[in-house]
Amino acid sequence: MQKATIFREYFVNKRRPYFFGFALLSISCLLQLLIPEYMGQFTDKLKGHELTYHQAVRYALLVMAAGFGVAFFRSVSRTYIFRLARVLEMEVRSKLFAHWERLSAQYFNNQRIGDLMSHAISDVGVIREVTMGGAFMVMEAAVLITATVTAMVITVDPWLTLFTMLPLPMLSVLAYTFNKRIQRQSTEVQEAVATLTSRVQEFVAGIRVVKAYVQEKAEVDFFTRDNQDAVEKNRQFARSNSLFGALSSGVVGLSFLISVVFGGVLVLNGTITLGSFVAFNTYLSLLMGPVENLGKVVNQLQRGRASEDRLLAIFMTEPDVVDDTEAVESIEQLDGRVDIKNLTFFYPEAPEPALRNISLSVPKGTSLAIVGRVGSGKSTLVHLLVRMYNPPKGTVFIDGHDIHEIPLKTLRGQVGIVPQDPFLFSSTIRENIAFDPCPHSEEDVLEAARLAQVYDNIIEFPEQFETTLGERGVSLSGGQRQRVSIARAVIKKPSILIFDDSLSAVDTVTEDLILEGLHSVMNDRTTIIIGHRISSVRHADQIIVLEEGVIAERGSHESLLAKNGIYADLYRKQQLDEAAEGLPAEECVEQQKPGMKLKGGLAL
Ligand SMILES: Nc1ncnc2c1ncn2[C@@H]1O[C@H](COP(=O)(O)OP(=O)(O)OP(=O)(O)O)[C@@H](O)[C@H]1O
């Protein structure tokens, strides 16, 4: 996108409606010129004692009619132009949202929520102000200044007009001087507001952590500091604006002084009539508003440019995960065979790879479990399967297709991922579960909830599936949130189902019930499960152990125990932990659920 396209494109596309609004506004401006003319005639007649009662009433009515005409055409054109700007505001905001939706997870990793909100609200608002009030003021100033100065020259005196106009170029000098300062301060105000917004957002999202660590006072101090900073930035901005306004008014006042002194001399020596002098000063008062507005418009345009630059920077950010040119539209269905060949993956700008030389195969309908220490690359590996980030070409294959050949819509429609963070939207439980482009029946929602072992919890709420969740699902426990998140993935009946450590907040009994329940729907589908508990992964057809991005061990539960390596070590530690709690690892599940013996594979 080229520079300055938001305004340019908009004014080019809307040139006809703007021309119509401009025509209406011009009528209003021209009607305004009648008033000084009538005032001048009235004064001359009055001074010459020629004014009859009838003529006085006529002048009063003419001035009133002109006033009504001005008000009517001005308000119609204003409403018309303002409505156009509101449409632009809506369009830019929608375009921004749509663009954000196309950007990758990596983009959002590097952004503060407050900044994003400031772009969506403040910057788009400034764009609207420029095309609304700004455009209106520019049009009014252009017509009114041209017409008024012409009328002054023709109907009163060219020299008086020239001298009176002399101070006005100083306005341009002022605008130039204040130009940079106001633009910089506008950016600082936006940034301060963004910081404040981020602070509030983080505080609300992390309220439990704040309370648990008794950080209320520290948080209030941070907030107060940011709040004061925002006020100070706004104060500086307002100070520059009002100084600019005051100096502009001073310049206009100087014009009035010249008009009164020089015009008075012209009246005294008989060059112009008293009526012309009155008309001249009335013309001058008509000019004051638009000339002052020009100064405001300059400021507004500066702010508009700053906002436009920030928005263009977003629009010019190319999404790094898109359908490749080699994407094959005809791939609409996936069976679920996963092959990874010599995959080495670096996060952008990371010096070390997060994954090194990974090779593995997961046949359709089987299960793979991934274990490993914190930060060993487990989530990275599964995120690459849904192209949250781009794996190198020729490394990740599904059903034999390089993942880059699979349209994103197919890939993400057929691979269900239950993420580590079970984020829920502030809507009903039903809407959170049926969060899929494909419509789902009532029965599908209930079945998904049953499979995820959350049905019994939901029906205990007074509004059951219609229960509205607060932001991040605060009215649910961590385990319930995880299970609603599982229901959201299983309702899609994906060909590949991925659990990214998403059974950590449920007990081992519920975990087994979930896995066993899924067995019926996942019989010929592929499952990948990341888990820290051996109980989550031990039944998988194959297990890999990641260590610093490398597959350190692979095999079945039994073969890995026999190897007596990292996996066996982990297993022993977990057994000791559970024994310390008085609950032998294996006996625990089997004692609590007599008769339930998981079948081969991952019980899926
Ligand atoms: N978006 C990112 N940008 C840069 N580096 C990242 C990003 N996400 C993860 N990493 C790094 O990649 C490595 C692997 O992270 P990953 O989240 O895959 O680990 P993990 O095994 O899933 O850890 P955990 O068990 O804590 O979930 C870590 O060193 C991490 O710091």
The ligand as a Gaussian input file, in Angstrom:
#p B3LYP/6-31G(d) Opt

LIG

0 1
 N        6.808000     -17.136000      20.016000
 C        8.043000     -17.463000      20.389000
 N        9.093000     -16.722000      19.980000
 C       10.353000     -17.048000      20.315000
 N       10.664000     -18.118000      21.066000
 C        9.668000     -18.906000      21.508000
 C        8.303000     -18.614000      21.196000
 N        7.531000     -19.554000      21.770000
 C        8.370000     -20.409000      22.410000
 N        9.644000     -20.019000      22.249000
 C       10.845000     -20.701000      22.758000
 O       10.926000     -21.980000      22.137000
 C       11.324000     -22.967000      23.064000
 C       10.292000     -24.099000      23.125000
 O        9.085000     -23.567000      23.638000
 P        7.763000     -24.455000      23.756000
 O        6.657000     -23.557000      24.162000
 O        7.588000     -25.214000      22.512000
 O        8.160000     -25.423000      24.946000
 P        7.281000     -26.520000      25.669000
 O        8.071000     -27.754000      25.686000
 O        5.910000     -26.586000      25.074000
 O        7.215000     -25.903000      27.130000
 P        6.037000     -26.074000      28.223000
 O        6.140000     -27.473000      28.770000
 O        6.397000     -25.057000      29.236000
 O        4.759000     -25.788000      27.536000
 C       11.514000     -22.248000      24.400000
 O       12.883000     -21.957000      24.541000
 C       10.746000     -20.966000      24.247000
 O       11.337000     -19.924000      24.979000

